[in-house]
């Protein structure tokens, strides 16, 4: 008896186990000895306890945190009652701090490297699209550190999706198709919506269109991750418009499956840190008109490198 034919609607995304791993299969996995680490999902997201982010962190603790970030992509720290200056000091341990050029559009804090995301009855949350931050930069952010200042009683969760695990479970045929592709990323169709054409043209020399590999390689681990997103990716180079749109939609839908996700319910003084290279995030906008205030600091990244270098 022949095997049943798989319905066409299931061929790109068949149901069943999706067993992407959180690290490369041959990676050496070591225990964490300087703090407690509790996984929140099988592949992405871990809660860290036993570390005070407002204090001095030894090189050994910082090294373990770096290893945990590479392995779990998102780290959660609860009950961190710290000041903005301490938030900034912790972020600076990871690299140079990024100044967001459109901070006046997405938030306002009065500080060049802190974006205060305050939402209430006068300003609803609009970050509920899956994305990596600032992929329109030539060198997108390495990481972001988000601190909950004020949260609603219900709602306002944030989700992250592991784009490395999503790549892992693609078919060999799809991997071969996308490994060498390059996509165009731009800010004009998002942040530019609140600008005039003259303002966009004036900013173009400073923030040109950026081209990045569709499959990015994380240099510390060699992990391959999908590096396209709905907000900033415009098209795949070398394809006609319809073919590019179809392939991108297939990748978006695949990346955003729940098996690759972790979800955080915020509480005041919770901090989330994530590797912006290796995961996307989505801020749930279900709390309007209640108030939600977060402060975010981003760490400068490097230029993405693809499979072929």
KEPA-743087 format. One line per 3 residues: number of its first residue (from 1); for each residue x, y, z of C-alpha. Coordinates in steps of 0.25 Angstrom, whole numbers, plus 5000, padded with zeros to 4 digits. Example, Ala and Ser with C-alpha at 12.3 -4.5 7.8 and 13.67 -1.06 7.14 Angstrom:
// residues 2
1> 5049,4982,5031 | 5055,4996,5029
END
This chain:
// residues 309
1> 5000,5000,5000 | 5006,5014,4996 | 5007,5025,5006
4> 4996,5035,5007 | 4998,5048,4999 | 5001,5060,5008
7> 4991,5071,5005 | 4997,5083,4998 | 4994,5092,5009
10> 5003,5084,5018 | 5015,5082,5010 | 5023,5095,5014
13> 5019,5094,5028 | 5015,5079,5032 | 5009,5077,5046
16> 5017,5069,5056 | 5029,5071,5065 | 5038,5083,5062
19> 5051,5079,5069 | 5060,5090,5067 | 5071,5091,5077
22> 5076,5103,5085 | 5090,5101,5081 | 5098,5094,5070
25> 5098,5079,5072 | 5113,5078,5074 | 5114,5089,5084
28> 5120,5087,5097 | 5109,5089,5108 | 5114,5093,5122
31> 5106,5095,5135 | 5104,5109,5141 | 5111,5110,5154
34> 5111,5124,5158 | 5096,5127,5158 | 5083,5119,5156
37> 5077,5117,5142 | 5063,5112,5140 | 5059,5109,5126
40> 5045,5115,5122 | 5044,5107,5109 | 5051,5096,5103
43> 5060,5104,5093 | 5058,5119,5096 | 5057,5127,5109
46> 5063,5125,5123 | 5061,5132,5136 | 5073,5136,5144
49> 5074,5137,5159 | 5085,5140,5169 | 5090,5152,5161
52> 5088,5166,5165 | 5090,5175,5152 | 5092,5187,5161
55> 5105,5182,5167 | 5118,5179,5161 | 5119,5167,5153
58> 5132,5159,5153 | 5138,5155,5140 | 5134,5140,5143
61> 5119,5144,5145 | 5119,5152,5132 | 5125,5141,5124
64> 5115,5131,5129 | 5104,5141,5126 | 5110,5143,5112
67> 5109,5128,5110 | 5095,5127,5115 | 5091,5138,5105
70> 5097,5130,5094 | 5090,5117,5098 | 5076,5123,5102
73> 5075,5135,5094 | 5067,5142,5104 | 5070,5144,5119
76> 5060,5148,5129 | 5064,5155,5143 | 5053,5157,5153
79> 5052,5167,5164 | 5063,5176,5159 | 5060,5189,5166
82> 5071,5198,5159 | 5072,5212,5155 | 5073,5216,5140
85> 5088,5219,5143 | 5090,5205,5148 | 5082,5199,5136
88> 5092,5207,5127 | 5104,5202,5134 | 5100,5188,5133
91> 5097,5189,5118 | 5111,5196,5116 | 5118,5183,5121
94> 5113,5176,5108 | 5118,5187,5098 | 5116,5201,5093
97> 5102,5207,5095 | 5094,5210,5083 | 5087,5223,5080
100> 5073,5221,5073 | 5072,5232,5062 | 5057,5231,5063
103> 5055,5230,5078 | 5046,5242,5077 | 5036,5234,5069
106> 5036,5221,5077 | 5038,5227,5091 | 5045,5238,5099
109> 5054,5238,5111 | 5063,5251,5110 | 5075,5241,5110
112> 5082,5238,5097 | 5084,5224,5099 | 5071,5220,5107
115> 5058,5219,5100 | 5046,5220,5109 | 5034,5213,5103
118> 5022,5219,5110 | 5008,5215,5106 | 4995,5219,5111
121> 4981,5224,5107 | 4988,5235,5098 | 4998,5226,5092
124> 4995,5211,5089 | 5005,5200,5087 | 5009,5198,5072
127> 5021,5189,5074 | 5012,5176,5072 | 5019,5171,5059
130> 5030,5161,5059 | 5044,5168,5057 | 5058,5169,5060
133> 5062,5183,5064 | 5068,5193,5054 | 5072,5183,5043
136> 5072,5195,5034 | 5085,5198,5040 | 5098,5194,5034
139> 5102,5188,5047 | 5089,5184,5055 | 5088,5184,5070
142> 5095,5172,5077 | 5086,5172,5089 | 5075,5179,5096
145> 5072,5181,5111 | 5058,5184,5114 | 5053,5188,5128
148> 5039,5189,5133 | 5036,5202,5140 | 5021,5201,5141
151> 5012,5190,5136 | 4997,5187,5134 | 4990,5178,5143
154> 4988,5169,5131 | 4993,5168,5117 | 5005,5175,5111
157> 5013,5162,5110 | 5025,5160,5101 | 5029,5148,5092
160> 5042,5144,5086 | 5044,5134,5075 | 5057,5126,5073
163> 5061,5128,5058 | 5073,5118,5059 | 5063,5107,5063
166> 5054,5111,5052 | 5066,5110,5042 | 5070,5096,5048
169> 5057,5089,5044 | 5055,5095,5030 | 5057,5084,5019
172> 5070,5082,5013 | 5064,5087,5000 | 5060,5100,5006
175> 5073,5102,5013 | 5080,5101,5000 | 5071,5111,4994
178> 5073,5122,5004 | 5087,5120,5009 | 5093,5130,4999
181> 5082,5140,4998 | 5083,5154,5002 | 5071,5163,5006
184> 5069,5178,5006 | 5065,5185,5019 | 5059,5199,5021
187> 5053,5208,5031 | 5045,5217,5022 | 5033,5208,5021
190> 5032,5208,5037 | 5038,5220,5044 | 5037,5228,5031
193> 5021,5227,5031 | 5021,5239,5041 | 5031,5247,5032
196> 5029,5255,5019 | 5037,5251,5007 | 5046,5263,5009
199> 5050,5258,5023 | 5052,5244,5017 | 5061,5249,5006
202> 5069,5257,5016 | 5072,5245,5025 | 5075,5236,5013
205> 5090,5239,5013 | 5092,5236,5028 | 5083,5223,5027
208> 5083,5217,5014 | 5077,5204,5010 | 5084,5192,5016
211> 5086,5178,5010 | 5088,5166,5019 | 5089,5151,5017
214> 5076,5144,5019 | 5083,5133,5027 | 5093,5140,5037
217> 5104,5133,5044 | 5106,5136,5059 | 5121,5137,5060
220> 5123,5132,5074 | 5116,5119,5072 | 5115,5117,5056
223> 5100,5116,5058 | 5092,5119,5046 | 5079,5128,5048
226> 5069,5134,5039 | 5071,5149,5038 | 5058,5154,5031
229> 5046,5161,5038 | 5033,5167,5034 | 5036,5181,5039
232> 5049,5184,5032 | 5051,5174,5021 | 5047,5180,5008
235> 5051,5169,4997 | 5061,5158,4994 | 5071,5163,4984
238> 5071,5155,4970 | 5057,5151,4971 | 5044,5157,4964
241> 5034,5164,4974 | 5024,5152,4975 | 5035,5141,4977
244> 5042,5150,4987 | 5029,5153,4995 | 5025,5138,4994
247> 5038,5133,5000 | 5038,5143,5011 | 5024,5140,5015
250> 5028,5126,5016 | 5039,5129,5025 | 5032,5138,5034
253> 5020,5128,5036 | 5030,5118,5039 | 5039,5126,5049
256> 5027,5130,5056 | 5021,5116,5060 | 5019,5115,5075
259> 5029,5103,5076 | 5040,5114,5074 | 5035,5124,5084
262> 5035,5128,5099 | 5026,5138,5105 | 5028,5147,5117
265> 5018,5152,5127 | 5024,5165,5132 | 5025,5170,5146
268> 5030,5183,5151 | 5046,5182,5152 | 5047,5170,5142
271> 5058,5171,5132 | 5059,5164,5119 | 5072,5163,5111
274> 5072,5157,5097 | 5081,5154,5086 | 5076,5163,5075
277> 5083,5155,5064 | 5077,5141,5068 | 5063,5144,5071
280> 5051,5153,5068 | 5041,5159,5078 | 5027,5163,5078
283> 5021,5173,5088 | 5006,5169,5091 | 4997,5181,5090
286> 4985,5176,5098 | 4985,5186,5110 | 4980,5199,5104
289> 4976,5209,5110 | 4984,5204,5122 | 4998,5209,5125
292> 5011,5201,5122 | 5025,5208,5123 | 5038,5201,5119
295> 5052,5206,5117 | 5061,5200,5107 | 5076,5201,5104
298> 5082,5194,5092 | 5097,5190,5090 | 5104,5193,5077
301> 5105,5181,5068 | 5114,5177,5056 | 5111,5175,5041
304> 5104,5162,5039 | 5112,5151,5032 | 5105,5140,5023
307> 5108,5126,5021 | 5118,5129,5010 | 5125,5139,5018
END
